[in-house]
Amino acid sequence: MATTPESLQDLGKSIMSMDITKGADRFLDALAKLKVPGVDMDALVASQRDNLEAMGKANQAVMEGVTGVGKWQMKILMQTLEEISKTGGSMTKIGSPKAVVGEQTDMAKRAFETAVTSMRELADILNTANQTATKVIVDRVPDSLDEVKEILKVTQ
């Protein structure tokens, strides 16, 4: 049986390998066969293939972010379990109730500091993934609109 981290990695690999463009490629192939007067269908289809490629890159950036978050969450979980394991045994050796409360307070403070650091790092991972995905789309849309305008010979 696979361990939890291996299972999550397998899931991540499966999701990353999904190719959402296959169905769209078939649609574009059918679209290319249409004959529309005054429209260069080959150019239109080529433009839309570029859009699909951009969407694929944007999806890949998002999935890399999701995978990064999953790995980071697993790391946090493992660190937390290790910390609990280490401190659990030592709590019985501390002695007085005052000392136990003091140790628990220190442990809570360390856990809080770790959580804040982890939240910042997760936010950075997601922010980078979102910026990458958005940039791909923002860079592609004006070109796509210009291509459609040119293909349809739209004048102002």
Helices and strands as residue ranges (DSSP letters): H 4-16, H 21-32, H 41-94, H 97-152
